Amino acid sequence: MATMQDVARRAHVAVSTVSYALSGARPVAPETARRIRAAMDELDYQPNAMARGLASRRSHTLAMTFPSFDTAMGETVFEIVRGAQHEASRHGYSLAVWPLDETKAGSELVALVQQGKADGVLLVEVEVDDPRVAALKAADLPFVMVGRTADPTGLAYVDIDFERTVDDAVAELHRRGHRRIAFIGRPDAQAKAGYGPAIRGRQGYLQAVEQRSLTPLAFACDANPHAGQTLARELMEHEQRPTGIVVMNDMAALGLLAGLQSLGLRVPQDISVVGAVSSPTLGAMTVPALTTTHAPGERMGAFATRALLAILDQQLDPADCHQLVTCAVVDGESLGPAPGR
């Protein structure tokens, strides 16, 4: 098992410098800290969290929290957790996913940090008016959002650019000749609860069709296959029957494709379907394979963790940490030209 002395030799620094880098007791030059982290990775060195905590008065634990409303968590959310956990571990921190009482979430998070149980907080699945954010901000405690409030000025965040992602999907359908493009979003309950993706995805769609002088056809849908299958029939009976559909609801997408096929429609010959902020795993499960746009969840989780650690070390001002990420297209077989093209 590697020791601190082994890390010091590999990084060509004094043992005390390794100790300072781990404890935060004294500043360490960025390049030196990089060499130390590289040596730790190469040697698979596991620092003693309790000893570091005593030295630095830190718990070396980061808390991650989710809201209690049903977000029908998809693959991206689990990737965010994996990315955060890996990055925390690289820096000698533990990541704890903390369940909280919804009515007391803000005050409980403040207590967690003030009592020394966690050094900072990663907020995931952020509401546009999130009480957790208000409480942490009022207490002047360190946190980073994976998501963003309606006005994130002065707050650190990394988020998916939902508006651009949905616009890109509409633009691709429009480029292929589709002029009646529908949108299937998250459950209505999520929008009413202020869940950011539910609100921003719909807003992005409405802006996209308005910019292209198209008639909007937007639907909220419960996050289950049965709801998607039911909505397929409703769409096909609509007076503005769409030739293209953007779906930002993974579970509904499964039922939608099955529903379209049960109605005798061929995808993409008769109708095209694109999954927005979806997952390659979902695409591989459908027939035909769903064309999707997928967010870099692990990169987002890692970025948020690095930002939080930098804030803890007073090396980053939260007001300077605003990061929007784009989604990569994962080609499938559900996207084609408008019928008759």
C-alpha positions in Angstrom: 0.0 0.0 0.0 1.4 3.4 -1.0 2.3 5.9 1.6 2.6 9.7 1.7 6.4 9.3 1.4 5.9 7.3 -1.8 3.7 10.1 -3.3 6.3 12.7 -2.3 9.1 10.8 -4.0 7.0 10.3 -7.2 6.0 14.0 -7.3 9.5 15.2 -6.4 8.3 17.2 -3.5 8.7 17.2 0.3 6.4 15.0 2.4 5.2 18.2 4.1 4.1 19.6 0.7 2.0 16.5 0.1 0.5 17.0 3.5 -0.3 20.7 2.8 -1.9 19.7 -0.6 -4.1 17.2 1.2 -5.1 19.3 4.2 -5.3 22.7 2.7 -3.3 24.0 5.7 -1.0 26.0 3.4 -1.3 27.0 -0.3 0.4 24.8 -2.9 1.3 26.0 -6.4 -1.1 24.7 -9.0 1.5 22.8 -11.0 2.9 21.2 -7.8 -0.7 20.2 -6.8 -1.2 18.7 -10.2 2.0 16.6 -9.9 0.9 15.4 -6.4 -2.6 14.4 -7.7 -1.0 12.6 -10.6 1.3 10.7 -8.3 -1.6 9.7 -6.1 -3.5 8.4 -9.1 -0.5 6.4 -10.3 0.2 4.9 -6.9 -3.5 4.5 -6.1 -2.8 6.3 -2.8 -5.8 6.6 -0.4 -5.3 9.4 2.1 -6.5 9.1 5.6 -9.7 11.2 5.6 -9.9 11.5 9.4 -6.3 12.7 9.7 -6.8 15.3 7.0 -10.0 16.4 8.6 -8.4 17.0 11.9 -5.6 18.9 10.3 -7.8 21.1 8.1 -11.0 21.2 10.2 -12.8 19.8 7.2 -14.9 16.7 7.0 -13.6 16.0 3.4 -17.2 15.0 2.5 -19.3 16.7 -0.1 -23.1 16.4 0.1 -25.2 15.8 -3.0 -28.9 16.4 -2.8 -32.0 15.9 -5.1 -35.5 17.2 -4.7 -38.2 14.8 -3.6 -40.5 15.4 -6.6 -40.5 12.7 -9.2 -37.9 13.7 -11.9 -38.0 10.3 -13.6 -34.3 10.3 -13.3 -32.6 9.1 -16.5 -29.2 8.0 -17.4 -27.7 11.5 -17.4 -28.5 12.0 -13.7 -26.7 8.8 -12.7 -23.7 9.8 -14.9 -23.6 13.1 -13.0 -23.4 11.2 -9.7 -20.6 8.9 -11.1 -18.6 11.9 -12.4 -18.9 13.7 -9.1 -18.0 10.7 -7.1 -14.9 10.0 -9.2 -13.7 13.6 -9.1 -14.3 13.8 -5.4 -12.3 10.6 -4.8 -9.4 11.9 -6.9 -9.1 14.8 -4.6 -9.4 12.7 -1.4 -13.0 13.5 -0.7 -16.1 11.4 -0.2 -19.4 12.0 -1.8 -22.6 11.4 0.2 -26.0 11.5 -1.4 -28.1 13.0 1.3 -31.9 12.4 1.5 -33.7 15.4 3.0 -37.2 16.3 4.1 -38.7 18.4 1.3 -40.2 20.9 3.7 -36.9 21.4 5.6 -34.4 20.8 2.8 -32.9 24.3 3.0 -32.4 24.4 6.8 -31.2 20.8 6.9 -28.5 21.5 4.3 -27.4 24.6 6.2 -27.2 22.4 9.4 -25.2 19.7 7.6 -22.4 22.2 6.7 -22.5 24.2 9.9 -22.2 21.1 12.0 -19.2 19.9 10.0 -20.8 16.9 8.4 -20.1 18.2 4.9 -17.8 20.9 3.6 -20.0 22.0 0.7 -23.1 21.0 -1.3 -23.8 19.9 -4.8 -27.4 20.6 -5.7 -28.8 18.4 -8.5 -32.1 18.8 -10.4 -32.5 22.4 -9.5 -35.9 24.2 -9.5 -36.2 27.7 -11.0 -37.1 29.0 -7.5 -35.2 26.5 -5.4 -35.6 26.9 -1.6 -32.3 25.0 -1.1 -30.5 27.7 -3.0 -32.1 30.5 -1.0 -31.1 28.9 2.3 -27.5 28.1 1.4 -27.1 31.6 -0.1 -28.5 33.3 2.9 -26.2 31.3 5.2 -23.2 32.2 2.9 -22.2 28.5 2.5 -20.4 26.9 -0.4 -22.5 25.2 -3.1 -22.6 24.5 -6.8 -25.7 23.8 -8.8 -26.0 21.1 -11.5 -28.9 23.0 -13.0 -29.8 26.7 -12.4 -32.4 28.9 -10.9 -34.4 31.5 -12.9 -31.7 34.1 -12.0 -28.4 32.4 -11.3 -26.4 35.7 -11.1 -23.6 35.3 -8.6 -24.1 31.6 -8.2 -21.9 28.7 -9.4 -23.6 26.3 -11.8 -23.1 23.8 -14.7 -26.2 23.0 -16.7 -27.4 21.6 -20.0 -28.3 24.2 -22.5 -31.9 22.9 -22.9 -33.1 25.7 -25.1 -30.3 25.1 -27.6 -30.6 21.4 -27.5 -34.3 21.5 -28.3 -33.7 24.1 -31.0 -31.1 21.9 -32.6 -33.6 19.0 -32.8 -36.3 21.2 -34.3 -33.8 22.7 -36.7 -32.7 19.2 -38.0 -36.3 18.2 -38.6 -37.0 21.5 -40.3 -33.9 21.1 -42.5 -35.4 17.7 -43.6 -38.6 19.3 -44.7 -40.8 18.9 -41.6 -43.2 21.8 -41.0 -45.5 20.2 -38.4 -43.3 19.5 -35.5 -44.6 18.4 -32.1 -42.9 18.5 -28.7 -43.4 16.0 -25.9 -42.0 17.3 -22.6 -41.8 16.3 -19.0 -44.8 15.7 -16.8 -47.0 18.7 -16.0 -46.4 18.2 -12.3 -42.7 18.9 -12.8 -43.3 22.2 -14.6 -45.7 23.2 -11.8 -43.0 22.3 -9.2 -40.6 24.6 -11.0 -38.3 21.9 -12.3 -35.8 23.7 -14.6 -35.5 21.2 -17.4 -39.3 20.8 -17.8 -39.7 24.6 -18.1 -36.6 25.3 -20.2 -37.3 22.4 -22.6 -40.8 23.7 -23.4 -39.6 27.3 -23.7 -36.8 26.2 -26.1 -39.4 24.4 -28.3 -41.8 27.4 -28.4 -38.9 29.7 -29.3 -37.7 27.3 -32.0 -41.0 27.0 -33.8 -41.8 30.7 -33.5 -38.4 31.6 -35.1 -39.3 29.3 -38.0 -42.9 30.5 -38.3 -44.3 27.1 -37.4 -47.5 26.3 -35.4 -46.6 25.1 -31.9 -47.9 21.7 -30.8 -46.5 21.1 -27.3 -47.6 18.4 -24.8 -46.7 17.5 -21.3 -46.6 13.8 -20.7 -46.3 11.5 -17.6 -43.0 9.6 -17.5 -44.2 6.2 -18.4 -44.6 4.1 -21.6 -48.4 3.9 -21.3 -48.7 7.7 -21.3 -46.5 7.9 -24.4 -48.6 5.3 -26.2 -51.8 7.1 -25.4 -50.3 10.4 -26.6 -49.3 8.8 -29.9 -53.0 8.2 -30.8 -53.9 11.8 -29.7 -51.2 13.2 -31.9 -52.3 11.2 -34.9 -55.9 12.3 -34.5 -54.9 16.0 -34.1 -56.0 18.4 -36.9 -52.3 19.5 -37.1 -51.0 15.9 -37.3 -47.2 16.2 -37.0 -44.7 14.6 -39.3 -41.9 15.1 -36.8 -41.7 14.8 -33.0 -39.1 16.0 -30.5 -39.4 14.0 -27.2 -37.8 15.2 -24.0 -39.1 12.3 -21.9 -37.3 9.0 -22.1 -40.0 6.7 -20.6 -42.7 8.3 -22.7 -40.6 7.9 -25.8 -40.7 4.1 -25.4 -44.5 4.1 -25.4 -44.7 6.7 -28.2 -42.7 4.6 -30.7 -44.8 1.5 -29.8 -48.0 3.5 -30.1 -47.1 4.8 -33.5 -46.3 1.4 -34.8 -49.6 0.0 -33.4 -51.3 2.6 -35.5 -49.6 1.3 -38.6 -47.1 4.1 -38.9 -43.5 3.5 -40.0 -40.7 5.4 -38.3 -39.1 7.3 -40.0 -40.8 6.8 -43.4 -44.2 8.2 -42.1 -43.1 10.1 -39.1 -39.7 11.1 -37.5 -38.9 11.0 -33.8 -35.9 12.6 -32.1 -35.0 12.2 -28.4 -33.8 15.5 -26.8 -31.5 15.2 -23.7 -32.0 11.5 -23.9 -29.7 8.5 -23.6 -27.9 6.2 -26.0 -29.1 3.3 -23.8 -32.7 4.2 -24.6 -32.0 4.5 -28.3 -30.6 1.0 -28.3 -33.7 -0.4 -26.7 -36.2 0.9 -29.3 -37.2 -0.3 -32.7 -36.1 1.5 -34.8 -33.2 2.8 -32.8 -34.1 6.3 -31.6 -31.9 9.2 -32.7 -31.0 11.1 -29.5 -29.0 14.0 -28.2 -27.1 13.1 -25.0 -25.6 15.3 -22.4 -22.1 14.7 -21.0 -23.4 13.8 -17.5 -20.1 12.5 -16.1 -18.2 15.6 -17.3 -20.9 17.8 -15.7 -20.6 16.0 -12.3 -16.8 16.3 -12.4 -16.9 20.0 -13.3 -19.3 20.8 -10.5 -17.1 18.9 -8.0 -13.9 20.7 -9.1 -15.7 24.0 -8.9 -16.9 23.3 -5.4 -13.5 22.3 -4.2 -12.0 25.5 -5.8 -14.6 27.6 -4.0 -13.8 25.8 -0.7 -10.1 26.7 -1.3 -11.0 30.3 -2.2 -9.6 29.9 -5.6 -12.8 30.5 -7.5 -15.5 33.1 -7.1 -19.0 31.5 -7.6 -20.0 34.5 -9.8 -17.3 33.4 -12.3 -18.5 29.8 -12.6 -21.3 29.7 -15.2 -21.1 26.7 -17.6 -23.6 25.6 -20.1 -23.0 22.3 -21.9 -24.3 21.1 -25.2 -25.7 17.7 -26.1 -24.0 15.4 -28.6 -26.1 13.7 -31.3 -26.2 9.9 -31.1 -27.4 8.7 -34.5 -30.2 6.2 -34.7 -32.7 5.2 -37.3 -35.7 7.3 -36.3 -35.0 10.5 -38.3 -35.8 10.9 -41.9 -37.2 13.4 -44.5 -40.7 14.6 -44.3 -43.2 12.4 -46.2 -43.3 13.3 -49.8 -39.8 14.8 -49.8 
